[in-house]
Amino acid sequence: MIPPKKRRSPFDDLFNFGFDIDFGEDFRRIHEEMERMMEESKKGKHSKTGEHGPFVYGWSMRVGPDGKPHVEKFGNVSQMGYERPGEKSDEREPLTDVIEGKEDVKVIAELPGVEKKDIDLEAGEDSLLIKVDTAQRKYHKELELPCRILPDTTKANYNNGVLEVSIKRAEPKKDRKARQIKID
């Protein structure tokens, strides 16, 4: 007798790329959490808008000018698969990118759905605070910058949901010159 077919989930092939790679425990937990959330949604457990969502959690990964990978989390829950009732924050952590130049530091943040007048920026000697607090959207992100800056030189531009902030470095980055060393 042929066993009955297991009902397939829309997420069964989500991480199947046609080759055998173990994506590890994190992806298994994410998959299980997505399955649980889908089942709860089918049963109507998430019918009240805003009561259980939206949940936003993600990673941004890039390679910096130093050649090292940089991974940054963003969203409004602490860690996917571990949220408990009441743990979700109304504030989202926007996706940001910090670009360190020779003369300045640029910060790019995604803040969709807000107006320029609702964005609060505060620059310290080595940090930048981005905050939005409206009835529809709440964003909060405190960035530790890679160098000391001159807060009075801060310039910001907001267009189509993207905030660009440029701040002069307190001292320009010096080029490191390599030199040959003789070994005795």
C-alpha positions as CSV (number, residue, x, y, z in Angstrom):
1,M,0.0,0.0,0.0
2,I,1.3,3.4,-0.9
3,P,1.3,5.8,2.1
4,P,-1.0,8.9,1.7
5,K,0.8,12.0,0.5
6,K,1.7,14.5,3.1
7,R,0.1,17.8,2.4
8,R,2.9,20.1,1.2
9,S,3.4,23.5,2.8
10,P,4.2,26.5,0.6
11,F,7.5,26.7,2.6
12,D,8.6,23.1,2.0
13,D,11.0,24.1,-0.8
14,L,11.9,27.5,0.5
15,F,15.5,26.6,1.2
16,N,15.8,23.8,-1.3
17,F,18.2,25.0,-4.1
18,G,18.7,21.7,-5.8
19,F,21.9,20.8,-3.9
20,D,22.5,19.3,-0.5
21,I,23.5,22.1,2.0
22,D,22.7,22.1,5.6
23,F,21.6,25.7,6.5
24,G,21.7,24.9,10.1
25,E,19.5,25.2,13.1
26,D,18.6,28.8,12.6
27,F,16.9,28.1,9.2
28,R,15.1,25.1,10.7
29,R,13.7,27.3,13.5
30,I,12.7,30.0,11.0
31,H,10.9,27.4,8.9
32,E,9.1,25.9,12.0
33,E,8.1,29.4,13.1
34,M,6.7,30.2,9.7
35,E,4.7,27.0,9.6
36,R,3.3,27.7,13.1
37,M,2.3,31.3,12.1
38,M,0.6,30.1,8.9
39,E,-1.4,27.5,10.9
40,E,-2.4,30.1,13.4
41,S,-3.5,32.4,10.6
42,K,-5.6,29.7,9.0
43,K,-7.4,29.2,12.3
44,G,-8.1,32.9,12.6
45,K,-5.8,33.5,15.6
46,H,-4.3,36.7,14.0
47,S,-7.5,38.3,12.8
48,K,-7.2,41.6,14.7
49,T,-5.0,44.0,12.7
50,G,-2.0,45.3,14.7
51,E,-2.6,42.9,17.6
52,H,0.0,40.4,16.5
53,G,1.9,42.2,13.8
54,P,3.4,43.2,11.7
55,F,6.5,41.5,12.9
56,V,9.6,42.7,11.2
57,Y,13.0,41.0,11.6
58,G,15.8,40.7,9.2
59,W,19.5,40.9,8.5
60,S,21.5,43.1,6.2
61,M,24.9,41.7,5.1
62,R,27.6,43.6,3.3
63,V,31.3,43.6,2.9
64,G,33.0,46.7,4.2
65,P,35.9,48.6,2.7
66,D,38.2,46.7,5.1
67,G,37.1,43.4,3.3
68,K,35.3,42.1,6.4
69,P,31.6,41.0,6.3
70,H,29.3,43.2,8.4
71,V,25.9,41.7,9.5
72,E,23.3,44.0,11.0
73,K,19.9,43.0,12.4
74,F,16.8,45.2,12.0
75,G,13.1,45.1,12.8
76,N,10.8,45.3,15.8
77,V,11.2,41.9,17.5
78,S,14.2,40.7,19.3
79,Q,14.9,37.5,17.4
80,M,12.8,35.5,15.0
81,G,11.3,32.4,16.6
82,Y,11.7,33.8,20.1
83,E,9.0,36.4,20.4
84,R,6.5,36.0,23.1
85,P,3.2,38.0,23.6
86,G,4.0,41.5,24.5
87,E,7.7,41.3,23.4
88,K,7.1,43.0,20.0
89,S,7.9,46.7,20.1
90,D,6.0,49.4,18.3
91,E,9.3,50.9,17.2
92,R,11.0,49.4,14.2
93,E,14.7,49.4,13.8
94,P,15.3,50.8,10.2
95,L,17.7,49.1,7.9
96,T,20.9,51.3,7.9
97,D,24.3,51.4,6.2
98,V,27.3,53.3,7.5
99,I,29.9,54.2,4.8
100,E,33.2,55.5,6.2
101,G,35.1,57.8,3.8
102,K,38.4,59.7,4.1
103,E,36.8,63.0,4.9
104,D,33.3,62.1,6.2
105,V,30.9,59.4,7.3
106,K,27.7,58.7,5.5
107,V,24.7,57.0,7.0
108,I,21.9,55.7,4.8
109,A,18.6,54.6,6.5
110,E,15.4,53.3,5.0
111,L,12.4,55.0,6.6
112,P,9.4,54.3,4.4
113,G,6.1,55.8,5.1
114,V,7.2,58.9,7.0
115,E,7.5,62.6,6.2
116,K,10.7,64.6,6.5
117,K,9.2,66.8,9.3
118,D,8.7,63.7,11.5
119,I,12.4,62.6,11.5
120,D,14.5,63.5,14.5
121,L,18.2,63.3,14.2
122,E,20.8,63.8,17.0
123,A,24.5,63.6,16.4
124,G,27.0,63.1,19.2
125,E,30.8,62.9,18.9
126,D,30.7,59.3,17.8
127,S,27.1,58.4,17.5
128,L,23.9,59.2,15.5
129,L,20.3,58.8,16.7
130,I,17.5,58.4,14.2
131,K,14.0,58.6,15.6
132,V,10.5,58.8,14.1
133,D,7.4,58.8,16.4
134,T,4.1,59.1,14.5
135,A,0.7,57.4,14.9
136,Q,1.4,55.3,11.8
137,R,5.1,54.7,12.0
138,K,7.7,54.5,14.8
139,Y,11.4,54.0,14.0
140,H,14.4,54.1,16.4
141,K,18.0,53.5,15.8
142,E,21.1,54.5,17.7
143,L,24.3,54.0,15.6
144,E,27.8,53.9,17.0
145,L,29.9,55.5,14.3
146,P,33.3,54.1,13.3
147,C,35.2,57.3,14.2
148,R,34.8,60.7,15.9
149,I,32.8,63.2,14.0
150,L,32.0,66.9,14.0
151,P,28.3,67.0,14.9
152,D,27.9,70.7,13.7
153,T,28.8,69.6,10.1
154,T,25.9,67.2,9.8
155,K,23.8,67.5,6.6
156,A,20.8,65.3,5.9
157,N,18.6,64.6,2.8
158,Y,15.3,62.6,2.8
159,N,13.8,61.4,-0.5
160,N,11.5,58.5,-1.4
161,G,11.8,56.9,2.1
162,V,15.6,57.0,2.1
163,L,17.5,59.2,4.6
164,E,21.1,60.1,3.7
165,V,23.2,61.8,6.4
166,S,26.7,63.1,5.8
167,I,29.0,64.1,8.7
168,K,32.6,65.4,8.5
169,R,35.2,63.3,10.4
170,A,36.8,65.0,13.4
171,E,40.2,64.2,11.8
172,P,40.6,63.0,8.2
173,K,41.5,59.4,7.7
174,K,45.2,59.0,7.0
175,D,46.4,56.7,4.3
176,R,48.4,53.9,5.7
177,K,51.6,53.6,3.7
178,A,53.2,50.2,3.7
179,R,56.9,50.0,4.0
180,Q,59.4,47.2,3.5
181,I,61.0,46.1,6.7
182,K,64.4,44.6,6.7
183,I,64.8,41.4,8.8
184,D,68.2,41.0,10.5
